[in-house]
């Protein structure tokens, strides 16, 4: 039985296995502009938040983001598989009367497309709170998305846990003064070394999403 009452889940990389698509699309666009960062660097420093991540490569970040979003990989992002137990974990938490929200830097349209494609959360309906790119001015690692989700859930930071996979999730959680669990499944190990994960100083590191129910 978990000691937490509220769970805030990142979307890309945490609930969905989209890191390969973001890495591939970013590598493709950067390659066209003569840049060749490693896949691990893209996953760690660019994909979690494109705006600051791309500044060292272009003076027109918005245009480069548009190029990345226009790639086939990102246009088909909703086809990416869900991580093991993602849907079941959320549904079980909500069945136990826990408050749950998705807190993402992705566009709401992209999240909705994935939910529809995978036919997710049918037992929940519209009870699941989603805070996406369009819902805030400041995005993770700023705490605004967390505060927005908590406000919509009608709860405070007390008893809340952030579940994510990147520095933006860690930064947002620490800024909001709530604990953070890093989801580090085997599929992520080619991008994130254990030393890199340990350096986050997260409260927990899990390799399966359903483990949050025992924290």
C-alpha positions in Angstrom: 0.0 0.0 0.0 1.4 3.4 -1.0 1.7 6.3 1.4 0.9 8.8 -1.4 -2.5 10.1 -2.3 -1.7 11.9 -5.5 0.3 10.7 -8.5 1.5 13.0 -11.3 2.8 11.1 -14.4 4.9 12.4 -17.1 3.8 11.2 -20.6 6.7 10.8 -23.0 9.2 8.3 -21.9 7.4 7.6 -18.6 4.0 6.2 -19.7 4.8 5.9 -23.4 8.0 4.5 -25.1 8.5 7.5 -27.3 12.2 8.3 -26.7 13.4 6.4 -29.8 11.0 8.5 -32.0 12.1 11.8 -30.4 15.8 10.9 -30.7 15.4 9.7 -34.3 13.5 12.8 -35.4 15.9 15.2 -33.6 18.9 13.4 -35.0 17.5 13.6 -38.5 16.8 17.4 -38.4 20.1 18.2 -36.6 21.9 16.2 -39.3 20.4 18.3 -42.0 21.9 21.3 -40.3 25.4 19.7 -39.9 25.2 18.6 -36.3 25.6 15.1 -35.0 25.1 14.8 -31.2 24.9 11.2 -29.8 21.6 9.6 -29.3 22.2 9.6 -25.5 22.9 13.3 -25.6 19.7 14.0 -27.5 17.7 11.8 -25.1 19.2 13.5 -22.0 19.5 17.1 -23.0 17.4 17.9 -26.0 14.3 15.7 -26.2 12.9 16.5 -22.7 12.6 20.2 -23.5 13.3 21.2 -27.1 13.4 24.9 -26.6 16.5 25.2 -24.4 18.0 22.0 -25.8 18.2 23.3 -29.4 19.6 26.8 -28.6 23.2 25.7 -29.1 22.4 24.5 -32.6 20.2 27.3 -34.1 19.3 30.9 -33.8 15.7 30.0 -34.8 14.6 27.4 -32.3 10.9 27.6 -33.2 11.7 26.8 -36.9 13.8 23.9 -35.9 11.1 22.6 -33.5 8.6 22.9 -36.4 11.0 20.7 -38.5 11.2 18.1 -35.8 7.5 18.0 -35.3 6.9 17.7 -39.0 9.0 14.5 -39.3 7.2 11.2 -39.9 8.4 9.9 -36.5 6.7 12.7 -34.6 3.6 12.8 -36.8 3.2 9.1 -35.9 4.1 9.5 -32.3 0.7 8.3 -31.1 1.6 4.8 -32.5 4.4 4.4 -30.0 3.8 1.6 -27.5 2.8 2.2 -24.0 5.2 1.1 -21.2 4.3 -2.1 -19.4 1.5 -1.7 -16.9 1.0 2.0 -17.8 -2.8 1.9 -18.2 -3.4 -0.7 -15.5 -1.3 1.2 -13.0 -3.3 4.4 -13.5 -6.6 2.7 -13.5 -5.7 0.7 -10.3 -4.6 3.9 -8.5 -7.8 5.7 -9.4 -9.8 2.6 -8.4 -8.1 3.0 -5.0 -9.4 6.6 -4.8 -6.0 8.1 -5.5 -5.8 11.4 -7.4 -4.0 11.0 -10.7 -2.9 13.4 -13.5 -0.7 13.4 -16.6 1.7 16.3 -16.6 3.4 16.6 -20.0 5.3 19.0 -22.2 3.7 17.4 -25.2 0.7 18.9 -27.1 -2.7 17.7 -25.8 -3.6 16.7 -29.4 -0.7 14.2 -29.5 -1.7 12.7 -26.1 -5.4 12.4 -27.1 -4.4 10.7 -30.4 -2.3 8.1 -28.4 -5.2 7.6 -26.0 -7.6 7.0 -28.8 -5.2 4.8 -30.8 -4.5 2.5 -27.8 -8.1 2.8 -26.5 -6.7 3.8 -23.1 -8.5 4.6 -19.9 -11.9 3.6 -21.0 -13.0 2.8 -17.5 -11.9 6.3 -16.3 -13.6 8.4 -18.9 -13.0 12.1 -18.4 -11.9 11.7 -14.8 -8.2 11.7 -15.7 -6.7 15.2 -15.5 -4.2 16.1 -18.2 -1.9 19.1 -18.2 -0.3 19.6 -21.6 1.9 22.1 -23.4 -0.9 24.5 -24.1 -2.2 24.6 -20.5 0.7 26.5 -19.0 3.1 29.4 -19.7 6.1 27.8 -18.1 6.9 24.2 -18.8 8.9 21.6 -16.8 11.4 21.9 -15.2 9.3 24.9 -14.0 6.8 23.8 -11.3 3.8 25.5 -12.9 2.6 22.3 -14.6 2.7 20.5 -11.3 0.8 23.3 -9.5 -1.7 23.4 -12.3 -2.4 19.7 -12.1 -2.7 19.8 -8.3 -5.2 22.8 -8.6 -7.3 20.9 -11.1 -7.3 17.8 -8.8 -8.3 20.0 -5.9 -5.3 18.9 -3.7 -2.1 20.4 -2.3 1.5 19.2 -2.6 1.1 17.2 0.6 1.0 13.5 -0.3 1.9 14.1 -4.0 4.4 12.1 -6.0 5.8 13.0 -9.4 6.7 10.0 -11.7 9.0 10.9 -14.6 12.1 10.0 -16.5 14.1 13.1 -17.3 15.8 16.1 -15.7 12.7 18.3 -16.5 10.6 16.0 -14.3 13.2 16.1 -11.5 13.5 19.8 -11.7 9.8 20.4 -11.6 9.3 18.1 -8.7 12.1 19.6 -6.6 10.9 23.1 -7.4 7.4 22.2 -6.2 9.0 20.5 -3.2 7.4 17.1 -3.9 9.2 13.7 -4.1 10.1 12.2 -7.5 10.2 8.6 -8.7 12.3 8.0 -11.9 10.9 5.4 -14.2 14.0 3.7 -15.6 12.9 0.6 -17.5 15.3 -1.7 -19.4 14.2 0.0 -22.7 15.9 3.3 -21.5 19.3 1.9 -20.6 20.7 2.6 -24.0 20.0 6.3 -23.5 20.5 6.7 -19.7 23.3 5.1 -17.7 22.7 4.1 -14.1 25.2 6.8 -13.1 23.2 9.4 -15.0 20.0 8.3 -13.2 21.7 8.2 -9.8 22.9 11.8 -10.3 19.3 13.0 -10.3 19.1 12.4 -6.6 15.6 11.1 -7.0 13.6 9.8 -4.0 12.9 6.5 -5.9 14.1 4.7 -9.0 11.7 2.1 -10.4 11.9 -0.1 -13.5 8.2 -1.0 -13.6 5.3 1.5 -13.3 3.2 -0.6 -11.0 5.9 -0.3 -8.4 4.6 3.2 -7.5 1.7 1.5 -5.7 4.2 0.2 -3.1 6.1 3.4 -2.5 
